[in-house]
Each structure stands twice: as C-alpha cells, then as structure tokens.
C-alpha cells in the first residue's frame, strides 16, 4: 500500500506513530475529503476555504512536531533544528489570519447581498442533498444554465445562482455543495458562505437519490437532515425531492413512504435527467413559497 486511510479522526501523535510503524503515508477521512476538495475547487472563495481548513489542521500537526522535537523523539522531517519548525509555525499562523480576513470580507459582501435580496422581495430556493443526488442536473433543468456534472463526489464546491421564472415570479435558484455522512465540523465552518445560501433561502429542495437501496437512502437522508439541523433550517421550509425515479425500480414506493414518514411538508418524485414530473415540482415550489409583497 502507498497510503493507509482511516475512517475516524486521527490526532497528530497518532498519525506520527502510525507513519513510523507502517512506513507509508497515513491520513484520516478528514484529510481525504480535503484532498478531494482541493482537486475540485474552482472559485477563489472555494480555494480559500479549503486552504484555511488544511492550514488549521496542519497547525495542530506542527504543534505536535514541535512537542516531539522538545522530547527528542523527532527524526527526519523538521528534525533538523528549532528554527525550521518555529518559522513554519509562524508562517501558518500568519497565513491563517490573512485568509480569514479575506473570507470575512467575502462573507460580509455575501451577507449584504442576501439581505438586499430579501428587501427587494425576490424569492430564493436552494438545492441541497447528499453528494451525487443529482442537484446540478436539476439546477440545469430548472434554470437552463450550464452546470458541471461528472458523477464524482463534490462536483459543486462553489454555489451557483441563476434566475428562473415561476408563474411570472422571479426566483433565484442556488446549486450548493453536497452533504456527506459524518462531515467534520471544521468543514462546516470553512464552507460558511456556501452553506449560508441554504440558511437564507425561502425554500430548500432536499434532493434524494431514489435509485439506491433503501438502507443507503435512509442513511443519506439522515446525514443531510443532520446538517440542515446544524444550520438551523426548519423542516417546514424543506421540500423532499425523490430524484432518479427512472432508475428506482420496485423500491420507489418504499423511498416515498420513508420521506413521508419524516414529515416533510411535500414529497415530489422526479427524474431530473429525463425531465419527468418537473411541472409537479414547480407547482409544489409555488405552493410552499412564503407570502410576500
């Protein structure tokens, strides 16, 4: 093996001991997610958010390296002397401060736009759900905009927002980052500006891949609901959308029963890929938008 990946979160001293024992690269699930994010980040904001999360994680590792060096246990990387480790530690701290300043400015700008949108009376809906559920395909169907789709996890790291007209009403539709089970809290904080789009929207479309096995569907729904709960989004603002009904086969009814049992205000079954039942979805969106002058 070239690398050993652990599902659970590893402390810096555990990583150090495992690398020494196994003689290969060791990372945990958090590190793997960051590697995937780093490969797929496109916008300036997404890149900054990912770099910030990586540097904050790295800071704990540098502290451990310094601690090991003081105990005389460190050999190899950064083992050559005090100055190298301390200088790198100072660089990481200053870089974190710089990125946080840039992201704070971006957040302030986005927050202003969210409030201005609310004042002007334009409705906004956010598409969310587990990664790979078909959010970007549905976004393309609803808005006519081009969205990058390749079937791999986290094709969307930066929020895309486009205007659509719903029975004469202007509605802003946002395609957001996909959820994942046991998402590290550090990533929730790093993607504040992306997830903020969900928090400030009038309505959330919770996309579910109905083509998967029922147990897998249930696991992903509960993971997504956990994130929405963390963001403070009430279920009354969420429409459940069972997607990929063209491939769902015989267990579609079980998926729909599961969604109804979770007390979503509405459950709509569609196929974004083939454009099936999208008119029913548009009517459900219109029914659930709040009254506004």
SEFISE-917833 format. One record per residue (C-alpha): residue number from 1; residue in one letter; x, z, y. Coordinates in steps of 0.1 Angstrom, whole numbers, plus 2048, in hexadecimal, padded with zeros to 3 digits. Layout:
// residues N
NUM:A:X:Z:Y
...
//
This chain:
// residues 293
1:X:800:800:800
2:X:80B:7F8:823
3:X:7F4:811:833
4:X:7DE:82E:828
5:X:7BD:834:83B
6:X:7AA:855:83A
7:X:785:857:841
8:X:788:87A:850
9:X:798:882:871
10:X:7BD:88B:86D
11:X:7D0:8A3:882
12:X:7F3:898:88F
13:X:806:8AF:878
14:X:7F1:8A2:85A
15:X:7FA:87E:863
16:X:81F:888:866
17:X:81F:89A:845
18:X:80D:87E:833
19:X:824:863:841
20:X:842:877:836
21:X:833:87C:813
22:X:826:859:80D
23:X:840:845:820
24:X:826:82D:82F
25:X:811:82A:84E
26:X:7F4:843:84E
27:X:7D5:842:865
28:X:7B3:850:865
29:X:791:840:86B
30:X:793:846:890
31:X:7B4:834:892
32:X:7A6:817:87E
33:X:788:813:895
34:X:79F:813:8B3
35:X:7B4:7F7:8A3
36:X:795:7E2:89D
37:X:789:7E9:8C1
38:X:7AB:7E0:8CF
39:X:7AA:7BE:8BD
40:X:787:7B6:8C9
41:X:787:7C3:8ED
42:X:781:7A7:906
43:X:778:7B5:929
44:X:78F:7CA:93F
45:X:778:7E8:93B
46:X:777:7E7:915
47:X:79D:7E4:914
48:X:7A1:802:92C
49:X:788:817:917
50:X:79A:810:8F7
51:X:7BD:816:906
52:X:7B0:837:914
53:X:7A3:842:8F2
54:X:7C4:838:8E1
55:X:7DA:84A:8FB
56:X:7C5:86A:8F8
57:X:7CA:869:8D3
58:X:7EF:861:8D7
59:X:7F3:87F:8EE
60:X:7EB:897:8D2
61:X:805:885:8BC
62:X:820:887:8D7
63:X:819:8AD:8DB
64:X:81D:8B1:8B5
65:X:83E:89D:8B6
66:X:84B:8B4:8D1
67:X:840:8D2:8BD
68:X:851:8C5:89E
69:X:871:8BE:8B1
70:X:872:8E1:8BF
71:X:86F:8EE:89B
72:X:88B:8D6:890
73:X:875:8C3:877
74:X:873:8A2:888
75:X:889:885:87D
76:X:888:860:885
77:X:86F:855:8A0
78:X:874:86A:8C0
79:X:88C:880:8AD
80:X:8AA:876:8C2
81:X:8A5:88F:8DE
82:X:88F:8A2:8F5
83:X:88F:889:912
84:X:87F:86C:8FF
85:X:861:880:8F2
86:X:85B:892:914
87:X:85E:872:928
88:X:845:860:911
89:X:82D:87E:914
90:X:82F:87C:93A
91:X:829:856:939
92:X:80A:85B:923
93:X:7FB:876:939
94:X:800:861:959
95:X:7F2:841:948
96:X:7D3:855:93D
97:X:7CE:861:961
98:X:7D1:83D:96E
99:X:7B8:82F:955
100:X:79F:84B:95A
101:X:7A1:843:980
102:X:79A:81E:97A
103:X:77D:826:961
104:X:76E:83F:97A
105:X:76D:823:994
106:X:75C:80C:97B
107:X:743:827:971
108:X:73A:82E:995
109:X:735:809:99B
110:X:71F:805:97C
111:X:70B:825:983
112:X:704:817:9A6
113:X:6F7:7F6:996
114:X:6E2:809:97D
115:X:6D1:81D:999
116:X:6CD:7FE:9AF
117:X:6BC:7EC:991
118:X:6A4:809:98E
119:X:69C:809:9B3
120:X:695:7E3:9B3
121:X:67C:7E7:997
122:X:68D:7CF:97E
123:X:687:7DA:95A
124:X:6A5:7DE:943
125:X:6A6:7DF:91D
126:X:6C5:7E6:907
127:X:6CB:7D9:8E4
128:X:6DC:7F2:8CE
129:X:6E0:7FB:8A9
130:X:6FA:7FD:88E
131:X:716:7E4:890
132:X:70D:7C3:87F
133:X:6E8:7C7:882
134:X:6E3:7A7:896
135:X:6E2:7B4:8BA
136:X:6F5:797:8C9
137:X:6E1:77D:8B6
138:X:6C1:78C:8C3
139:X:6D0:78E:8E6
140:X:6D7:769:8E5
141:X:6B4:761:8D9
142:X:6A3:776:8F5
143:X:6B9:76B:912
144:X:6C7:749:908
145:X:6EA:756:910
146:X:708:74F:8FA
147:X:713:76E:8E7
148:X:732:770:8D0
149:X:727:775:8AC
150:X:73F:775:88E
151:X:72F:78E:876
152:X:74C:7A6:879
153:X:748:7CA:886
154:X:749:7CF:8AC
155:X:746:7AB:8B8
156:X:737:7BB:8D8
157:X:74D:7D5:8E9
158:X:743:7CE:90D
159:X:71F:7CE:918
160:X:710:7AC:920
161:X:6F1:7AB:937
162:X:6DB:78D:93D
163:X:6B9:787:94D
164:X:69A:77C:939
165:X:676:777:945
166:X:65B:789:932
167:X:637:77F:93B
168:X:644:778:95E
169:X:657:799:961
170:X:67D:798:966
171:X:68E:7AD:94B
172:X:6B3:7B4:948
173:X:6BF:7B4:923
174:X:6E0:7C4:91A
175:X:6F3:7BF:8F9
176:X:707:7DF:8F2
177:X:721:7EB:8D9
178:X:716:7F1:8B6
179:X:714:815:8A8
180:X:728:821:88A
181:X:724:83F:873
182:X:738:85E:87C
183:X:742:84F:89E
184:X:75E:865:8AC
185:X:753:877:8CC
186:X:772:86A:8DE
187:X:764:847:8DB
188:X:743:851:8E8
189:X:755:85D:908
190:X:76B:83E:909
191:X:74D:827:908
192:X:739:83A:923
193:X:733:81B:938
194:X:728:806:91A
195:X:711:821:90C
196:X:704:82A:92F
197:X:6F1:809:92E
198:X:6DC:817:912
199:X:6D6:838:924
200:X:6CA:827:944
201:X:6B4:80C:934
202:X:68E:80E:935
203:X:68B:804:911
204:X:6A3:804:8F3
205:X:6A0:7EB:8D6
206:X:6AF:7FC:8B8
207:X:6B9:7DF:8A1
208:X:6BA:7E6:87B
209:X:6C8:7CE:860
210:X:6AA:7CE:848
211:X:6BC:7B8:82F
212:X:6D2:7D5:822
213:X:6CA:7EE:806
214:X:6B1:809:811
215:X:6CB:825:80E
216:X:6E3:812:824
217:X:6C8:80A:83D
218:X:6BE:82F:83F
219:X:6E3:83A:844
220:X:6E8:822:861
221:X:6C7:82B:872
222:X:6D0:850:871
223:X:6F3:848:87F
224:X:6E3:834:89B
225:X:6C9:84F:8A3
226:X:6E4:869:8A4
227:X:6F7:855:8C0
228:X:6D6:850:8D3
229:X:6CF:875:8D1
230:X:6F2:87C:8DE
231:X:6EC:865:8FB
232:X:6CB:876:903
233:X:6B5:858:8FC
234:X:692:863:8F0
235:X:682:851:8D3
236:X:664:849:8E9
237:X:67A:82F:8FB
238:X:685:81F:8DB
239:X:676:801:8C8
240:X:682:7FD:8A4
241:X:689:7D8:89C
242:X:68E:7D0:877
243:X:6A4:7B1:878
244:X:6AE:797:85D
245:X:68C:797:84D
246:X:694:775:83F
247:X:6AE:786:828
248:X:69C:7A7:823
249:X:68A:79D:803
250:X:674:7B6:7F0
251:X:680:7D6:802
252:X:674:7CC:825
253:X:655:7E1:822
254:X:669:7FF:818
255:X:67F:7FA:837
256:X:660:7F7:84E
257:X:651:817:83E
258:X:672:829:844
259:X:672:81F:869
260:X:64E:829:86E
261:X:654:84A:85D
262:X:66F:851:878
263:X:653:84F:893
264:X:660:832:8A8
265:X:644:828:8C1
266:X:646:805:8B3
267:X:656:7F3:896
268:X:65A:7CD:897
269:X:667:7B7:87A
270:X:67A:798:885
271:X:696:77F:87C
272:X:6AC:779:89B
273:X:6C0:75F:888
274:X:6A1:749:881
275:X:68B:754:89F
276:X:670:763:889
277:X:656:77A:899
278:X:667:77C:8BB
279:X:646:778:8CE
280:X:63A:799:8BD
281:X:65A:7A9:8C9
282:X:655:79D:8ED
283:X:631:7AA:8ED
284:X:63E:7CC:8E0
285:X:658:7CD:8FB
286:X:63E:7C6:916
287:X:626:7E1:908
288:X:641:7FB:909
289:X:651:7F5:92B
290:X:648:811:943
291:X:630:80B:95F
292:X:642:802:97F
293:X:639:7F5:9A1
//
